[in-house]
Amino acid sequence: MPGLGPACVFRDRRTDETTGGTPAKPPVLRRRTLRWAAVAALTLIVWGTNGPLGTDGRAWLRPVDSWRWSPAWTPSGWDDVTTNFAVYLPVGIAFRLLLRRRGRAGWADFYLAVALSAALSYLTELAQQAMPSRVSSLTDVAVNTAAAACGALAAPVAQHGLRAVHAAAHAYLLPWLRNTALLRAGAKLALLVALPLVVVAVLPSHLPRRSWQAEPCVNWVPFARDFLLPLPVLIVRTTERIALFTVLTGLCLLAAGRRGIPLAFLLVGAVALGTQVVRAFVAGSAADLTTPLLALAGWLLAVRVACAFRSPRRAAAATNAPVGPCRG
């Protein structure tokens, strides 16, 4: 990514006034979109931990003779601990982003986000007492709360980093994106064709012939399965997946204009994470961290290549912004 230079003068609040003839920069994700994404993530996690998934023949719910308001501290394997930790990281992020306000973020919304995450985990464990395929445990509550705390701590840092990348890309790409009106119609059509092809390429090929499994299967080590392949095959497969998400990002940039950068990030992230959630519950398949990492690499590569078409001085002249280090 080029130096932030002209990106420093861009603002991303709707109420901000432009200064020095510099146009206002749209936010990475608008507040409404951010809320819906957080709610969707929380809904998906609640469904994954309590939903009637699986076809093992057992009933989803059963009568409970006596509810225990304090479940037992049952031991958990490393796989269960890792899974619970990874699942509740986005819970902490989602609650923190729902509560966080620009200029007023601090420890209050952090503690509230952690408290809400702990309450959600506790209620989930209570409900699992009525589910034959689940095990209610206070150990899971402790792991989930720790994971949510880490997610809540990381949310502002990740948001700041994403805004910095977005600001730099917007400063360099805005003049170019203004001249792509003739390409947008074709890009939108190509995007409609490319999106399902990318989804099909990432999903398991045996999906139509397999059943669903109740417990998710996840490989937590990136490239764990790929390293078993010969080196040429590994390079080809990795390059293909990065290229898929790079093309998807490029089409978003052309199709959406000045909103293409955040739209591409949202779309690429949804495809990468959504397909892995499906893979986790398909029998004979497993989710992994490789695809989300390669999706992020593809998004960054597409934005970086697009920025390469704009030199800093040309971008600064087009936006009336000086080229220099970011201050403040």
Protein Blocks (a to p, Z undefined) as FASTA:
>chain_A
ZZfklmmmpccbfklcceehiacdddfbdfklmmmmmmmmmmmmmmmmmpcgdjehpafb
dcdfbacfbdcdddddfklmmmmmmmmmmmmmmmmmmmpcghiacfklmmmmmmmmmmmm
mmmmmmmmmpmkbccdfklmmmmmmmmmmmmmmmmmmmmmmmmmmmmmmmmmmmmmmmmm
mmmmmmmmmmmmmmmmmmmmmpcfklmmpccdfbdcddfbghklmmmpcfklmmmmmmmm
mmmmmmmmmmmmmmnommlmmmmmmmmmmmmmmmmmmmmmpghiacdfklmmmmmmmmmm
mmmmmmmmpcfklmmmmnopacdddeZZ
